[in-house]
Amino acid sequence: MTRIFPAFAYSNAPVAGCFWAGTVPDDADGFPPVTGDHTADVVVIGAGFTGLSSALHLARDGVDTIVLDAMHPGWGASGRNGGFCCLGGAKASSADIARRFGQEALMGWRRAEQDAVALVAGLLEEHGIDADTHSQGETILAHNSRNARGLQDDISRVRREYGLDATWHTPTQLDDLGMSGPFLGGLTIPVGFALNPRKYIAGLVQAARSLGARIHGHSPVAAITQISNGIEVRTGKATIRAKRLILATNGYSSDDLPPWMAARYMPAQSNVLVTRPLTQTELDAAGWNSRQMAYDTRNLLHYFRLMPDNRFLFGMRGGLLASARAEAGITTRARAHFDAMFPAWRHVDTPHGWSGMVCFSANRVPYCGPISGMPGAFAGFAFHGNGVAMGSYTGALLADLAQDKPTRLPHPAIMRADAPRFPLGRFRRALLPAGYALAGLRDL
């Protein structure tokens, strides 16, 4: 594999302190490596939200499917994110999307964002997945007066683009809602909910397996080759020949599997802390009693929520380096940001801390479509930190594309556009420091 971060980023070290891992049974032994020779209709690489959603939808249609993961389902970003199932998936602004793709494409994308949230809700209900869901939509909190004015202006945009009525909250109203903090106002959009991502992953695995999907862990792919009647995938211990391939590795992709992926994605780190359970006295001291999922208006945003067991989750965009020392440094930095935003909880331990890779694209929108030059192969990636809903949605789209049939859900035009390459190729990480510095200046 040719990956652009050091090996530390792809080791168990960054995920060792993940809170979610302890909330589901340890099924590491339940996903043995694939061995020997196999055939399938579709081989899916990656057992996160996208890959498992693909497998589930394929299995529903009676398609013989094998899923391969280098580690185990949910080991990557899907099992270590903040658990925000919400609108989003692109970093491009409304004006940028409309300029590049047209107003109709913008409206199609906004509908897909809502459909993605509805898809996850439907999967949870249909398959009886208890994922500790909570929150009535999401609340965006203004960190300065300029962004407060912008959020108020967004009320009309949200109504126009989403057909939704967003609600503006003054700082006093935020206090009354149990969302006190250094915020100059907030906007609640009534779509979305929070969940435990590992419980969602476990439910997807169980549902897909019950319909016949074969799911293997500890099976890193060594080669992907076009053959006369389809695609051959080789691991260190097995060869799988399939008619179709779905690549669902997102921020944990490799530049050479297949070579088409080279420089089309940009991994970036995100860090999460989780406190011990807070007492009611401690919640009252901070003025935060709401279980609403929230994030602030910074470009290098903070995202946070009070979970059902009264632990508080706090996340932020992570560092630029990957090593044990860098990981310790960004964890310390995240804790400093937490203390600054919630000073009443300076004494509260955060026993859980971890990091993972989100994924960006050069054109700031997700990609879902064919892999050029490899007939029968498809990929979906770059959800820009919103993979719970949009990754699941993309998986459903890929399942239909792999069957050469119309997609059961709308396939937005912006997701069909070719994913361009970042400048600098394998050295594209060098773009991140300048990008982060500019984003930080804009956050002032």
HUVENCOR-V5529 format. One line per field, one symbol per residue. phi: phi as a letter, one per 30 degrees, with the letter a starting at -180 (. if undefined). psi: psi as a letter, one per 20 degrees, with the letter a starting at -180 (. if undefined). burial: 1 if it has 9 or more other ideal C-beta (glycine too) atoms within 8 Angstrom, else 0. A space follows every 50 residues. Layout:
BEGIN
phi: ???
psi: ???
burial: ???
END
This chain:
BEGIN
phi: .ccccdeedccdedcecdddddcbedceddbdddbicbbadbcccjcced dddedddddediddbcccbdcaeiddddcbcdiccbdkkbcddedddddd cjdddeddddddedddddddedddddchdcchdaicibcccdcadddddd ddddeddddddciccdcdbdedddeddibdldcckabccdbjacaddddd edddedddddcjdcbbchbddcabbdbdclbccccdbabccbdbbbcbch dcdbdcbdeedeidbbdbdbcbcbddecddddddddibcdcddbbcdddc dcbaacdecidccbbadcdccbaedddddddddddddedddbddcedddc dcaabacdbccdcibdcbldcdibeicbbbaichibdeddddddeddded edchbeddceceeddcdedddddihdcdedddeddddddddddd
psi: qoqiqrhhhjaighjhjphhhiiqqokhijmqqpqapqqrgpppoplbgg ghgggghghhjkpoppppqherpjhbhhjkaikonrqaiqiqrghgghgh iqhhhghhghghghhgghggghggghjlooklqrpnbqppppirhghghh hhhighgggghikqoqppprhghgghiklqalqkrqppplprrqrohhhg ghhggggghhjipppprkmpphqppprhkcppppaijrpppqhqppolic ikrqijnrhhiojiqoqqqqqpqprrpqrhghghhikoiqkpqqqrjqgm qqqqqprhjjqppprrpbaiqorgghghghgggghggghhhmhikhipqn ipprrrorpqrhjkqrpoaqopjnpjpqqprmjljligghggghggghhg hijlrqqhqpnqhhiiqporqqricijihihgggghgghhhii.
burial: 01111001100001100111100100100010110001011111111111 11111111100010111111011111111111111111110100011100 10001111111111111011101100101011001011111111001101 11011011101101010110100110111010111111111111111111 11111111101111111110100100000111111001111111111111 11111111011111111111111110010001100111011111111101 11111110011111111110010001101110111011101100100101 01111111111111111111100101111111110111111111111111 11100010101111101010110111011011000100110010
END
